[in-house]
Every structure is written in C-alpha cells, then in structure tokens.
Amino acid sequence: MQTDRRAVLRGAGSMALISLGGTTGARAAQRLPRVRPGDSAWPDAAAWGGLNDAVGGRLHKVRPLLAACENDPAGTACADVLRELRNPYFLGEQAAGTQTSGWVDAWTSAPSAYAVAPLSAADVVAAVN
C-alpha cells in the first residue's frame, strides 16, 4: 500500500493548526507583537535578572559573532573565531549566528539580545514565558 505524502502533510498541517488553537502564525503575531530593545515594553534589568535566576544562571547576553575582530582584527581571538567559522558545529552553537546577513538596502539580520542555554523543559518554559 502506497502512502499519499500530500495527504500526510495535510494531516500534519491540520494538527499543527489545532495545536495552535486554530490560529495561523500571522494571527498569533498580531496578538503578541515583537518587543525590541528600546521599546517601552522591553523588560527592565530586574526582569532579565528574574529570568536568569529561573534558568539557573544560563541567560547570556548575545555578542556579535565577530565581536573579537572589531577591536583587534589582527589578534589571536579574532583569528580563532575566523578559523572556527569553517566549523558547522561551532556555528550551530553560536546564539549570534544567523543563516543570512540580510538583504542589501532592505534589512539587516540581527541576533536576539539574550539567549538561554536550557538544560530542561522548565528552562524552555521560563524563557518562552
């Protein structure tokens, strides 16, 4: 018996919508606007400290991937980062790493301001909340 892949994918899509309460990503984004640093709704230092406590001190301020090269392009720290850029495992572990640098004159890719290195589902829940 041959499985119809389209039927399976339609079913999977339906399950995803059911788990989202029947809303699409666009509708969810309308309800929960993205808050960025500098916005009035951006959490204060005490809120970030509370999250850091909730995740056992594993909240990290994200630094640009090539930060070591900004102040000392000829330094060993910069050389180490440039060498590691060929390592996909290194890139996958970097919170500041993005898959694209943006689009010329349209937008620039920017990493999140903070990242959590979770050890448990509770850490993920705390970060999402």
All heavy atoms as an XYZ file, in Angstrom:
930
protein
N       0.847     -1.183      0.000
C       0.000      0.000      0.000
C       0.888      1.240      0.000
O       1.788      1.384      0.810
C      -0.890     -0.015      1.238
C      -1.850      1.120      1.277
S      -3.056      0.803      2.577
C      -2.842      2.248      3.527
N       0.647      2.129     -0.925
C       1.451      3.329     -1.060
C       0.797      4.482     -0.294
O      -0.408      4.676     -0.369
C       1.586      3.680     -2.538
C       2.532      4.819     -2.786
C       2.698      5.048     -4.279
O       1.991      4.480     -5.090
N       3.643      5.888     -4.627
N       1.626      5.238      0.448
C       1.106      6.360      1.223
C       1.101      7.614      0.368
O       2.059      7.899     -0.334
C       1.997      6.593      2.466
O       2.036      5.400      3.209
C       1.457      7.713      3.315
N       0.027      8.351      0.419
C      -0.075      9.618     -0.287
C       0.580     10.690      0.588
O       0.032     11.090      1.622
C      -1.540      9.942     -0.560
C      -1.729     11.255     -1.316
O      -0.721     11.878     -1.717
O      -2.886     11.653     -1.501
N       1.770     11.162      0.182
C       2.522     12.127      1.000
C       1.742     13.429      1.207
O       1.798     14.029      2.263
C       3.867     12.437      0.359
C       4.851     11.293      0.503
C       6.194     11.664      0.013
N       6.157     11.761     -1.447
C       7.102     12.268     -2.193
N       8.183     12.749     -1.631
N       7.003     12.316     -3.488
N       1.006     13.841      0.195
C       0.242     15.089      0.339
C      -0.826     14.967      1.421
O      -1.059     15.892      2.185
C      -0.386     15.478     -0.983
C       0.639     15.934     -1.981
C       0.012     16.364     -3.259
N       1.063     16.681     -4.215
C       0.846     17.094     -5.430
N      -0.389     17.256     -5.850
N       1.844     17.353     -6.226
N      -1.457     13.812      1.475
C      -2.485     13.598      2.499
C      -1.856     13.615      3.889
O      -2.415     14.187      4.826
C      -3.206     12.277      2.260
N      -0.678     13.015      4.007
C       0.020     13.012      5.300
C       0.384     14.430      5.701
O       0.177     14.850      6.843
C       1.267     12.110      5.239
C       2.113     12.268      6.486
C       0.863     10.658      5.046
N       0.911     15.204      4.745
C       1.292     16.576      5.058
C       0.082     17.441      5.392
O       0.148     18.279      6.287
C       2.074     17.183      3.892
C       3.460     16.597      3.671
C       4.074     17.159      2.403
C       4.360     16.856      4.862
N      -1.033     17.234      4.677
C      -2.246     17.982      5.017
C      -2.688     17.659      6.441
O      -3.071     18.536      7.198
C      -3.367     17.656      4.029
C      -3.354     18.508      2.783
C      -4.661     18.371      2.018
N      -4.928     17.012      1.591
C      -4.530     16.470      0.448
N      -3.836     17.192     -0.405
N      -4.833     15.225      0.144
N      -2.622     16.398      6.797
C      -2.996     15.996      8.151
C      -2.081     16.599      9.191
O      -2.517     17.066     10.234
N      -0.767     16.622      8.889
C       0.194     17.204      9.824
C      -0.054     18.696      9.980
O       0.018     19.244     11.078
C       1.619     16.949      9.343
N      -0.388     19.359      8.867
C      -0.690     20.790      8.928
C      -1.929     21.066      9.757
O      -1.991     22.025     10.524
N      -2.917     20.206      9.627
C      -4.141     20.353     10.416
C      -3.841     20.190     11.895
O      -4.352     20.934     12.728
C      -5.178     19.322      9.999
O      -5.528     19.499      8.647
N      -3.009     19.222     12.213
C      -2.652     19.008     13.619
C      -1.903     20.216     14.169
O      -2.100     20.615     15.308
C      -1.813     17.741     13.781
C      -2.586     16.459     13.494
S      -4.117     16.325     14.447
C      -3.457     16.167     16.082
N      -1.027     20.811     13.351
C      -0.300     21.993     13.808
C      -1.259     23.129     14.094
O      -1.117     23.842     15.087
C       0.740     22.399     12.765
N      -2.252     23.331     13.221
C      -3.225     24.394     13.454
C      -4.075     24.123     14.683
O      -4.394     25.031     15.434
C      -4.117     24.574     12.224
C      -3.459     25.253     11.033
C      -4.411     25.273      9.844
C      -3.017     26.657     11.374
N      -4.429     22.863     14.890
C      -5.205     22.512     16.077
C      -4.399     22.821     17.329
O      -4.901     23.391     18.286
C      -5.641     21.039     16.033
C      -6.693     20.847     14.947
C      -6.163     20.577     17.389
C      -7.000     19.398     14.629
N      -3.102     22.481     17.312
C      -2.275     22.725     18.497
C      -2.080     24.205     18.744
O      -1.807     24.620     19.858
C      -0.933     22.013     18.363
O      -0.151     22.628     17.361
N      -2.224     25.027     17.702
C      -2.127     26.476     17.874
C      -3.474     27.100     18.195
O      -3.628     28.308     18.201
C      -1.580     27.118     16.589
C      -0.127     26.858     16.265
C       0.200     27.405     14.887
C       0.773     27.471     17.313
N      -4.459     26.277     18.421
C      -5.786     26.792     18.712
C      -6.499     27.280     17.472
O      -7.366     28.129     17.544
N      -6.082     26.747     16.316
C      -6.745     27.109     15.080
C      -6.305     28.441     14.513
O      -6.903     28.948     13.588
N      -5.245     29.046     15.050
C      -4.788     30.322     14.529
C      -3.544     30.114     13.689
O      -2.801     29.170     13.871
C      -4.452     31.306     15.664
O      -3.379     30.764     16.433
C      -5.644     31.552     16.549
N      -3.334     31.019     12.782
C      -2.129     30.966     11.971
C      -1.045     31.779     12.646
O      -1.307     32.563     13.560
C      -2.396     31.551     10.571
O      -2.719     32.936     10.721
C      -3.503     30.807      9.861
N       0.171     31.641     12.168
C       1.283     32.409     12.717
C       1.055     33.904     12.601
O       1.408     34.674     13.471
N       0.442     34.337     11.494
C       0.182     35.766     11.302
C      -0.778     36.296     12.355
O      -0.575     37.373     12.918
C      -0.373     36.009      9.906
N      -1.819     35.532     12.665
C      -2.760     35.971     13.699
C      -2.105     35.993     15.069
O      -2.341     36.895     15.857
C      -3.975     35.063     13.734
C      -4.929     35.307     12.618
C      -6.180     34.513     12.833
N      -7.017     34.599     11.665
C      -7.934     33.719     11.357
N      -8.142     32.687     12.140
N      -8.655     33.857     10.285
N      -1.273     34.988     15.350
C      -0.589     34.949     16.641
C       0.333     36.152     16.778
O       0.432     36.753     17.841
C       0.196     33.655     16.798
N       0.995     36.546     15.689
C       1.897     37.700     15.728
C       1.126     38.985     15.974
O       1.635     39.907     16.597
C       2.695     37.790     14.430
N      -0.114     39.069     15.490
C      -0.921     40.262     15.728
C      -1.266     40.393     17.203
O      -1.345     41.487     17.729
C      -2.201     40.200     14.904
C      -1.965     40.402     13.423
C      -3.221     40.176     12.611
O      -4.255     39.783     13.135
N      -3.133     40.412     11.316
N      -1.481     39.269     17.871
C      -1.824     39.308     19.291
C      -0.608     39.601     20.156
O      -0.717     40.233     21.187
C      -2.426     37.976     19.712
C      -3.840     37.788     19.265
C      -4.497     36.664     20.018
N      -3.644     35.507     20.139
C      -3.809     34.357     19.506
N      -4.809     34.213     18.682
N      -2.987     33.357     19.685
N       0.552     39.087     19.758
C       1.765     39.241     20.551
C       2.834     39.953     19.724
O       3.673     39.318     19.111
C       2.286     37.865     20.995
C       1.330     37.043     21.858
C       1.861     35.635     22.050
C       1.131     37.716     23.193
N       2.814     41.280     19.708
C       3.807     41.991     18.900
C       5.214     41.777     19.449
O       5.401     41.570     20.642
C       3.379     43.455     19.022
C       2.620     43.520     20.308
C       1.963     42.174     20.466
N       6.170     41.804     18.568
C       7.556     41.632     18.974
C       8.030     42.895     19.669
O       7.819     44.007     19.197
C       8.421     41.346     17.759
C       9.842     41.112     18.133
C      10.635     40.650     16.963
N      12.002     40.457     17.404
C      12.927     39.941     16.655
N      12.644     39.552     15.442
N      14.149     39.807     17.101
N       8.666     42.711     20.795
C       9.211     43.831     21.563
C      10.719     43.826     21.368
O      11.368     42.785     21.487
C       8.855     43.701     23.060
C       9.458     44.845     23.850
C       7.350     43.657     23.238
N      11.274     44.982     21.089
C      12.704     45.100     20.820
C      13.361     46.008     21.862
O      12.687     46.814     22.494
C      12.913     45.654     19.418
C      12.450     44.690     18.339
C      12.627     45.300     16.959
N      12.438     44.322     15.913
C      11.263     43.979     15.423
N      10.180     44.513     15.897
N      11.170     43.089     14.460
N      14.693     45.881     22.017
C      15.389     46.786     22.945
C      15.070     48.242     22.610
O      15.039     48.634     21.455
C      16.868     46.478     22.703
C      16.871     45.080     22.181
C      15.612     44.942     21.367
N      14.803     49.003     23.632
C      14.447     50.405     23.449
C      12.950     50.656     23.451
O      12.505     51.775     23.657
N      12.143     49.603     23.183
C      10.686     49.749     23.235
C      10.251     49.923     24.687
O      10.898     49.416     25.605
C       9.982     48.523     22.652
C      10.137     48.396     21.143
O      10.619     49.363     20.517
O       9.780     47.331     20.614
N       9.141     50.598     24.891
C       8.664     50.828     26.259
C       8.307     49.523     26.968
O       8.387     49.442     28.192
C       7.456     51.770     26.244
O       6.393     51.184     25.512
N       7.920     48.496     26.218
C       7.551     47.218     26.825
C       8.749     46.278     27.025
O       8.576     45.168     27.520
C       6.497     46.519     25.964
N       9.950     46.716     26.657
C      11.149     45.883     26.824
C      11.377     45.643     28.319
O      11.289     46.567     29.122
C      12.366     46.576     26.221
C      13.608     45.748     26.237
C      14.669     45.896     27.082
C      13.931     44.642     25.393
N      15.631     44.958     26.807
C      15.197     44.166     25.767
C      13.268     44.002     24.363
C      15.818     43.092     25.143
C      13.887     42.934     23.735
C      15.147     42.491     24.131
N      11.644     44.402     28.729
C      11.841     44.113     30.158
C      13.005     44.910     30.757
O      14.009     45.162     30.090
C      12.155     42.612     30.170
C      11.598     42.094     28.886
C      11.731     43.212     27.894
N      12.856     45.279     32.025
C      13.935     46.002     32.700
C      14.973     45.006     33.238
O      14.812     43.793     33.119
C      13.387     46.892     33.813
C      12.647     46.123     34.898
O      12.725     44.876     34.947
O      11.983     46.773     35.719
N      16.036     45.539     33.823
C      17.136     44.700     34.324
C      16.648     43.692     35.369
O      17.127     42.549     35.415
C      18.241     45.578     34.898
N      15.683     44.088     36.193
C      15.158     43.174     37.221
C      14.442     41.987     36.581
O      14.570     40.844     37.041
C      14.215     43.927     38.154
N      13.705     42.226     35.498
C      13.010     41.130     34.802
C      14.014     40.169     34.174
O      13.847     38.949     34.253
C      12.071     41.693     33.747
N      15.074     40.712     33.565
C      16.107     39.838     32.991
C      16.809     39.062     34.102
O      17.133     37.888     33.940
C      17.109     40.634     32.163
C      16.534     41.144     30.874
C      16.326     42.446     30.527
C      16.069     40.368     29.768
N      15.762     42.521     29.270
C      15.601     41.248     28.783
C      16.000     38.998     29.510
C      15.085     40.822     27.557
C      15.488     38.575     28.290
C      15.033     39.477     27.341
N      17.026     39.706     35.232
C      17.633     39.018     36.377
C      16.745     37.894     36.884
O      17.228     36.813     37.252
N      15.432     38.127     36.889
C      14.492     37.082     37.299
C      14.528     35.894     36.359
O      14.494     34.734     36.791
N      14.618     36.155     35.052
C      14.723     35.067     34.087
C      16.043     34.318     34.279
O      16.073     33.090     34.260
C      14.618     35.588     32.655
C      14.851     34.552     31.557
C      13.899     33.369     31.677
C      14.748     35.206     30.187
N      17.122     35.057     34.501
C      18.415     34.417     34.730
C      18.362     33.498     35.948
O      18.877     32.373     35.923
C      19.513     35.467     34.890
C      20.886     34.869     34.852
O      21.194     34.004     34.028
N      21.742     35.326     35.754
N      17.696     33.945     36.997
C      17.532     33.107     38.192
C      16.685     31.869     37.873
O      17.000     30.765     38.308
C      16.878     33.898     39.328
C      17.779     34.991     39.875
O      19.012     34.945     39.642
O      17.241     35.911     40.534
N      15.620     32.065     37.103
C      14.710     30.962     36.779
C      15.378     29.880     35.942
O      14.997     28.716     36.018
C      13.479     31.500     36.047
N      16.385     30.262     35.157
C      17.064     29.274     34.302
C      18.441     28.898     34.856
O      19.296     28.395     34.130
C      17.167     29.764     32.837
C      15.794     29.937     32.223
C      17.987     31.035     32.722
N      18.630     29.123     36.138
C      19.873     28.686     36.782
C      21.122     29.404     36.312
O      22.204     28.805     36.234
N      21.000     30.694     35.954
C      22.166     31.471     35.544
C      22.600     31.226     34.104
O      23.701     31.613     33.722
N      21.720     30.620     33.300
C      22.098     30.300     31.920
C      21.524     31.281     30.891
O      21.394     30.957     29.718
C      21.696     28.865     31.589
C      22.538     27.843     32.343
C      22.154     26.419     32.006
N      20.779     26.110     32.344
C      20.355     25.786     33.577
N      21.217     25.726     34.571
N      19.091     25.508     33.801
N      21.206     32.494     31.328
C      20.804     33.558     30.412
C      22.072     34.296     30.004
O      22.868     34.704     30.858
C      19.830     34.531     31.094
C      19.411     35.739     30.259
C      18.533     35.305     29.092
C      18.674     36.743     31.130
N      22.274     34.449     28.717
C      23.501     35.082     28.219
C      23.151     36.265     27.334
O      22.258     36.173     26.496
C      24.326     34.082     27.401
C      24.631     32.835     28.131
N      25.608     32.764     29.099
C      24.084     31.600     28.071
C      25.654     31.541     29.586
N      24.734     30.814     28.985
N      23.874     37.362     27.524
C      23.758     38.492     26.601
C      24.497     38.086     25.341
O      25.630     37.646     25.397
C      24.364     39.754     27.212
C      24.168     40.954     26.334
C      24.142     42.217     27.159
C      23.987     43.448     26.321
N      22.776     43.494     25.537
N      23.829     38.202     24.213
C      24.407     37.757     22.947
C      25.344     38.833     22.408
O      24.956     39.998     22.294
C      23.290     37.442     21.925
C      23.879     37.062     20.586
C      22.400     36.328     22.454
N      26.549     38.413     22.111
C      27.535     39.299     21.486
C      27.591     38.971     20.002
O      27.403     37.827     19.611
C      28.910     39.069     22.099
C      29.004     39.486     23.556
C      30.398     39.326     24.068
N      31.349     39.674     23.006
C      32.648     39.686     23.148
N      33.191     39.346     24.266
N      33.445     40.006     22.148
N      27.891     39.967     19.155
C      28.022     39.680     17.728
C      29.065     38.579     17.492
O      30.064     38.488     18.212
C      28.493     41.007     17.129
C      28.024     42.041     18.104
C      28.094     41.384     19.458
N      28.832     37.770     16.492
C      29.701     36.640     16.207
C      31.147     37.066     15.978
O      32.075     36.392     16.407
C      29.174     35.883     14.985
C      29.833     34.571     14.642
C      29.747     33.585     15.803
C      29.187     33.968     13.414
N      31.344     38.188     15.346
C      32.705     38.659     15.046
C      33.148     39.784     15.989
O      34.020     40.581     15.647
C      32.789     39.121     13.596
C      32.516     38.032     12.557
C      32.491     38.621     11.157
C      33.536     36.922     12.662
N      32.604     39.830     17.189
C      32.961     40.881     18.145
C      34.459     40.903     18.445
O      35.028     41.971     18.633
C      32.172     40.697     19.438
N      35.087     39.743     18.468
C      36.529     39.682     18.757
C      37.341     40.391     17.684
O      38.476     40.812     17.944
C      36.974     38.231     18.872
N      36.790     40.555     16.497
C      37.521     41.183     15.395
C      37.293     42.690     15.309
O      37.999     43.380     14.576
C      37.126     40.536     14.075
S      37.527     38.783     13.995
N      36.311     43.205     16.045
C      36.015     44.630     15.957
C      37.146     45.496     16.510
O      37.535     46.473     15.890
C      34.711     44.948     16.681
C      33.494     44.420     15.966
C      32.201     44.685     16.719
O      32.242     45.325     17.791
O      31.155     44.242     16.234
N      37.649     45.144     17.695
C      38.673     45.962     18.333
C      40.091     45.567     17.955
O      40.991     46.403     17.987
C      38.526     45.903     19.857
C      37.217     46.503     20.324
O      36.698     47.414     19.686
N      36.692     45.981     21.407
N      40.306     44.300     17.624
C      41.658     43.823     17.335
C      41.628     42.817     16.182
O      41.732     41.609     16.400
C      42.251     43.179     18.598
C      43.724     42.854     18.471
O      44.346     43.279     17.474
O      44.251     42.163     19.364
N      41.502     43.306     14.951
C      41.391     42.406     13.804
C      42.593     41.491     13.614
O      42.467     40.429     13.006
C      41.238     43.345     12.607
C      40.898     44.673     13.153
C      41.379     44.708     14.558
N      43.740     41.880     14.128
C      44.944     41.064     13.969
C      45.208     40.187     15.192
O      46.205     39.451     15.219
C      46.156     41.963     13.707
N      44.326     40.233     16.170
C      44.534     39.495     17.413
C      44.255     38.011     17.297
O      43.627     37.539     16.344
N      44.701     37.283     18.309
C      44.512     35.826     18.305
C      43.035     35.450     18.492
O      42.586     34.458     17.915
C      45.356     35.152     19.404
O      45.011     35.726     20.668
C      46.841     35.324     19.147
N      42.283     36.238     19.262
C      40.856     35.932     19.453
C      40.113     36.036     18.118
O      39.274     35.192     17.799
C      40.238     36.865     20.485
N      40.447     37.038     17.333
C      39.823     37.198     16.023
C      40.226     36.042     15.110
O      39.386     35.465     14.416
C      40.222     38.530     15.403
S      39.520     38.810     13.752
N      41.492     35.688     15.107
C      41.971     34.579     14.276
C      41.282     33.275     14.661
O      40.923     32.472     13.788
C      43.482     34.443     14.402
N      41.059     33.078     15.965
C      40.376     31.864     16.426
C      38.943     31.807     15.898
O      38.484     30.766     15.429
C      40.366     31.798     17.954
C      41.740     31.555     18.550
O      42.652     31.127     17.804
O      41.900     31.792     19.762
N      38.239     32.937     15.976
C      36.853     32.977     15.501
C      36.806     32.745     13.989
O      35.996     31.959     13.499
C      36.169     34.315     15.859
C      34.846     34.470     15.145
C      35.973     34.423     17.349
N      37.691     33.402     13.254
C      37.699     33.238     11.800
C      37.994     31.795     11.406
O      37.403     31.272     10.457
C      38.708     34.193     11.167
C      38.357     35.681     11.275
C      39.475     36.540     10.717
C      37.038     35.987     10.585
N      38.857     31.149     12.143
C      39.159     29.739     11.871
C      37.937     28.867     12.167
O      37.605     27.962     11.411
C      40.363     29.281     12.694
C      40.805     27.857     12.386
C      42.008     27.390     13.210
N      41.727     27.428     14.633
C      42.229     28.318     15.503
N      43.059     29.255     15.094
N      41.911     28.282     16.778
N      37.251     29.159     13.248
C      36.089     28.366     13.655
C      34.890     28.545     12.722
O      33.992     27.706     12.703
C      35.673     28.707     15.085
C      36.632     28.205     16.142
C      36.612     26.688     16.285
O      35.687     26.024     15.784
O      37.544     26.167     16.893
N      34.869     29.620     11.934
C      33.739     29.852     11.036
C      33.589     28.739     10.000
O      32.524     28.581      9.415
C      33.881     31.202     10.326
C      33.682     32.429     11.200
C      33.902     33.697     10.385
C      32.311     32.441     11.843
N      34.605     27.958      9.802
C      34.535     26.826      8.866
C      33.916     25.593      9.519
O      33.651     24.613      8.849
C      35.938     26.476      8.375
C      36.569     27.580      7.580
C      37.919     27.161      7.039
N      38.685     28.361      6.797
C      39.907     28.576      7.218
N      40.552     27.656      7.891
N      40.517     29.692      6.960
N      33.716     25.655     10.818
C      33.208     24.514     11.577
C      31.693     24.661     11.759
O      31.240     25.516     12.514
C      33.913     24.458     12.933
C      33.432     23.338     13.802
O      32.466     22.656     13.511
N      34.125     23.146     14.913
N      30.895     23.829     11.100
C      29.443     23.974     11.226
C      28.941     23.732     12.653
O      27.913     24.280     13.044
C      28.886     22.935     10.256
C      29.988     21.961     10.046
C      31.269     22.714     10.236
N      29.644     22.932     13.433
C      29.223     22.693     14.818
C      29.432     23.955     15.651
O      28.610     24.298     16.494
C      29.975     21.511     15.422
C      29.677     20.228     14.695
C      30.602     19.661     13.838
C      28.446     19.592     14.843
C      30.322     18.493     13.154
C      28.145     18.431     14.171
C      29.092     17.884     13.317
O      28.800     16.737     12.637
N      30.536     24.653     15.420
C      30.780     25.929     16.098
C      29.665     26.917     15.753
O      29.082     27.546     16.629
C      32.141     26.496     15.691
C      32.383     27.904     16.166
C      32.785     28.151     17.468
C      32.206     28.983     15.311
C      33.005     29.450     17.909
C      32.422     30.281     15.746
C      32.817     30.510     17.047
N      29.359     27.031     14.467
C      28.321     27.969     14.037
C      26.972     27.634     14.645
O      26.229     28.521     15.051
C      28.216     27.976     12.510
C      29.379     28.616     11.778
C      29.221     28.425     10.278
C      29.506     30.076     12.123
N      26.666     26.355     14.727
C      25.386     25.937     15.286
C      25.235     26.242     16.759
O      24.127     26.340     17.277
N      26.348     26.413     17.457
C      26.319     26.687     18.895
C      26.338     28.178     19.217
O      26.275     28.558     20.386
C      27.510     26.010     19.575
C      27.429     24.497     19.527
C      28.683     23.830     20.049
O      29.684     24.519     20.320
O      28.666     22.597     20.172
N      26.436     29.027     18.204
C      26.540     30.458     18.432
C      25.170     31.116     18.370
O      24.500     31.085     17.342
C      27.470     31.106     17.389
C      28.855     30.508     17.353
C      29.504     30.471     18.706
O      29.595     31.489     19.399
N      29.956     29.302     19.105
N      24.761     31.722     19.467
C      23.457     32.386     19.506
C      23.408     33.571     18.543
O      22.350     33.916     18.038
C      23.148     32.852     20.925
N      24.541     34.190     18.267
C      24.572     35.350     17.376
C      24.677     34.945     15.916
O      24.568     35.791     15.035
C      25.749     36.257     17.728
N      24.878     33.678     15.639
C      24.987     33.235     14.259
C      23.628     33.234     13.587
O      22.630     32.805     14.161
N      23.556     33.765     12.398
C      22.320     33.745     11.627
C      22.627     33.123     10.268
O      23.772     33.069      9.851
C      21.746     35.161     11.431
O      22.699     35.958     10.740
C      21.395     35.802     12.759
N      21.611     32.656      9.595
C      21.815     31.994      8.312
C      21.972     32.975      7.167
O      22.320     32.590      6.065
C      20.658     31.046      8.024
C      20.616     29.891      8.986
C      19.495     28.930      8.655
O      18.720     29.147      7.741
N      19.417     27.862      9.406
N      21.719     34.232      7.408
C      21.832     35.228      6.352
C      22.277     36.549      6.963
O      22.112     36.779      8.155
C      20.488     35.402      5.614
O      20.662     36.369      4.583
C      19.399     35.862      6.547
N      22.849     37.394      6.155
C      23.258     38.704      6.650
C      22.245     39.779      6.279
O      22.471     40.948      6.504
C      24.639     39.067      6.098
O      24.603     39.081      4.685
N      21.138     39.372      5.690
C      20.093     40.324      5.345
C      19.948     40.470      3.846
O      20.310     39.585      3.076
N      19.430     41.617      3.452
C      19.198     41.911      2.048
C      19.621     43.356      1.838
O      19.194     44.251      2.562
C      17.710     41.733      1.735
C      17.399     41.754      0.284
C      17.043     42.850     -0.452
C      17.412     40.658     -0.618
N      16.826     42.508     -1.743
C      17.051     41.148     -1.880
C      17.700     39.302     -0.498
C      16.970     40.345     -3.006
C      17.600     38.512     -1.609
C      17.240     39.023     -2.841
N      20.463     43.585      0.844
C      21.046     44.899      0.620
C      19.953     45.965      0.545
O      18.991     45.836     -0.206
C      21.892     44.914     -0.671
C      22.424     46.309     -0.957
C      23.029     43.926     -0.549
N      20.105     46.996      1.339
C      19.196     48.145      1.397
C      17.766     47.804      1.811
O      16.873     48.618      1.664
C      19.159     48.891      0.048
C      20.502     49.515     -0.294
O      21.251     49.862      0.643
O      20.801     49.637     -1.489
N      17.529     46.602      2.308
C      16.183     46.237      2.738
C      16.140     45.945      4.231
O      15.347     46.529      4.948
C      15.673     45.036      1.954
N      16.978     45.063      4.697
C      17.020     44.712      6.115
C      18.359     44.092      6.443
O      19.059     43.601      5.580
C      15.873     43.787      6.497
C      15.877     42.469      5.773
C      15.386     42.212      4.535
C      16.415     41.232      6.242
N      15.573     40.906      4.200
C      16.208     40.274      5.233
C      17.050     40.838      7.410
C      16.609     38.951      5.353
C      17.441     39.515      7.531
C      17.217     38.595      6.517
N      18.701     44.150      7.707
C      19.939     43.568      8.197
C      19.594     42.552      9.270
O      18.813     42.835     10.166
C      20.858     44.658      8.799
O      21.091     45.641      7.797
C      22.172     44.064      9.269
N      20.184     41.399      9.165
C      19.955     40.356     10.158
C      20.563     40.774     11.489
O      21.654     41.336     11.532
C      20.606     39.058      9.672
O      20.472     38.068     10.629
N      19.859     40.513     12.561
C      20.358     40.839     13.893
C      19.952     39.730     14.856
O      18.806     39.290     14.842
C      19.801     42.171     14.370
N      20.890     39.282     15.684
C      20.545     38.234     16.646
C      19.702     38.795     17.785
O      19.593     40.010     17.957
C      21.913     37.771     17.164
C      22.776     38.977     17.028
C      22.288     39.687     15.790
N      19.122     37.899     18.554
C      18.385     38.298     19.745
C      19.333     38.953     20.744
O      20.542     38.735     20.708
C      17.739     37.077     20.381
O      16.807     36.507     19.501
N      18.791     39.757     21.636
C      19.614     40.441     22.636
C      20.115     39.472     23.700
O      21.218     39.635     24.230
C      18.814     41.560     23.289
N      19.306     38.456     24.028
C      19.662     37.471     25.046
C      19.358     36.074     24.532
O      18.502     35.895     23.664
C      18.869     37.698     26.344
C      19.235     38.957     27.076
C      18.546     40.140     26.840
C      20.267     38.962     27.997
C      18.877     41.299     27.512
C      20.600     40.120     28.676
C      19.902     41.286     28.429
O      20.235     42.430     29.097
N      20.036     35.101     25.086
C      19.773     33.701     24.755
C      19.848     32.878     26.026
O      20.604     33.206     26.952
C      20.788     33.183     23.747
N      19.065     31.821     26.077
C      19.088     30.884     27.203
C      19.685     29.573     26.712
O      19.301     29.079     25.651
C      17.663     30.648     27.759
C      17.658     29.547     28.806
C      17.101     31.935     28.337
N      20.605     29.036     27.473
C      21.162     27.710     27.187
C      20.427     26.728     28.095
O      20.856     26.450     29.215
C      22.661     27.695     27.462
N      19.282     26.205     27.640
C      18.428     25.394     28.519
C      19.007     24.017     28.808
O      19.674     23.419     27.972
C      17.135     25.269     27.730
C      17.557     25.365     26.307
C      18.729     26.304     26.300
N      18.747     23.542     30.012
C      19.111     22.179     30.395
C      17.875     21.321     30.609
O      17.989     20.110     30.753
C      19.955     22.180     31.668
C      21.368     22.746     31.547
C      22.078     22.668     32.884
C      22.156     22.017     30.478
N      16.707     21.968     30.629
C      15.473     21.204     30.886
C      14.309     21.886     30.189
O      14.410     23.027     29.751
C      15.205     21.159     32.387
O      14.873     22.456     32.871
N      13.202     21.171     30.155
C      11.979     21.746     29.597
C      11.538     22.953     30.417
O      10.994     23.919     29.883
C      10.890     20.697     29.542
N      11.799     22.932     31.714
C      11.426     24.062     32.582
C      12.179     25.318     32.173
O      11.621     26.426     32.241
C      11.692     23.719     34.034
N      13.428     25.175     31.744
C      14.198     26.337     31.266
C      13.560     26.917     30.012
O      13.463     28.131     29.853
C      15.642     25.940     30.980
C      16.445     25.608     32.210
O      16.004     25.928     33.324
O      17.538     25.023     32.044
N      13.127     26.043     29.120
C      12.475     26.497     27.881
C      11.168     27.214     28.211
O      10.877     28.274     27.679
C      12.242     25.323     26.917
C      11.447     25.772     25.694
C      13.564     24.696     26.500
N      10.392     26.662     29.125
C       9.126     27.272     29.525
C       9.388     28.656     30.127
O       8.700     29.634     29.792
C       8.372     26.365     30.527
C       7.200     27.094     31.152
C       7.897     25.102     29.823
N      10.380     28.768     30.992
C      10.692     30.052     31.618
C      11.105     31.074     30.567
O      10.688     32.238     30.611
C      11.805     29.880     32.654
N      11.901     30.658     29.595
C      12.365     31.570     28.551
C      11.199     32.024     27.669
O      11.092     33.209     27.335
C      13.441     30.913     27.708
N      10.331     31.115     27.296
C       9.192     31.464     26.444
C       8.230     32.375     27.191
O       7.744     33.362     26.649
C       8.473     30.199     25.924
C       7.162     30.554     25.253
C       9.377     29.451     24.959
N       7.977     32.061     28.449
C       7.074     32.906     29.243
C       7.672     34.279     29.462
O       6.985     35.266     29.490
C       6.767     32.250     30.581
C       5.832     31.050     30.415
O       5.152     30.912     29.409
N       5.819     30.185     31.393
